[in-house]
Amino acid sequence: MSPGSYDPVTNGHLDIITRGAEVFDEFIVTVMVNKNKKTMFTVEERVDMIREVTAHLPNVKVDSWQGLLVDYCKANDVKAMVKGLRAVSDFDYELQMAQMNHQLSGVETLFMPTNPLYSYLSSSLVKEVATYHGDVSHLLPKPVHERLIRRLAERA
């Protein structure tokens, strides 16, 4: 399983999802609600986008959850999660989360280094660049890019 806000799902996310799906018989992508993040897309829209861009991966299931991640893991019998790491700064934060999650529930966190092509990529950065009409088409799956452009036009 791979939790995240996925607002929106990027090529970096898709790389981790694809690689995770190659390792596990079933791979759950869980869109998490983070009250500290201002999102551009609803949870339902994010779930739909991920389903669309992972349709070619038959063992990927997409779900959503509001609350503690460890509660989702317990409710769905999840034993391990995969987290992508871009940089040392990601590791510092994710290590604390992994240790807390393990303490609370016993769930394991497996770290997967990001493909170097995507080491700088984040949904927040993509949204910021796109807001100023920068070309982010190469950073997102095509259907996600199209939705992002439509959303920005709606907000203009």
Steps between C-alpha positions, in 0.01 A plus 500: 500500500612851429331790680512862393300809417562465123381854422552432215669168428832566322728285286714458812202356690414279205857368491483396868152348451615303195812373673301412814246311289788294357606393851164426666213274395254776591601864525261751656540869426325693776409864457532649846325811626752739656321792665824702491516493120293723275402273213407586144304181437241323712576157642263347245675677212841383621375141533355519147825635355706227663259231383523637146880507486542159669231318299777305326618361836251223587623451857465868600201597713425867573331605823473803727511557874445781744664441833808323628682294243554224756122470539469447125772235518321320784160516327645364175755254638791694350834379633735732311499829316733639236621859518702665226801703607632788289763645732650481845241750622225252405679230696513706819124554499404155371722320752315666788166410342612141441612461859177649634287282272692191605466589867124555464417198286799288405462596132832506315614782271715415201691787342543508123744751355350717231618464144756784459288636214238598759715591801394866490134437425213575737131563447534838672778610267311379194190697604703813567677489162174425318327792678751731333443332160822299509506181296458201733364261237810279522462467879147356507315219331310648202146468648618658827662789314176560310301510826752737658477742207118489515501562876733797465277645225196458727674692777620782274 
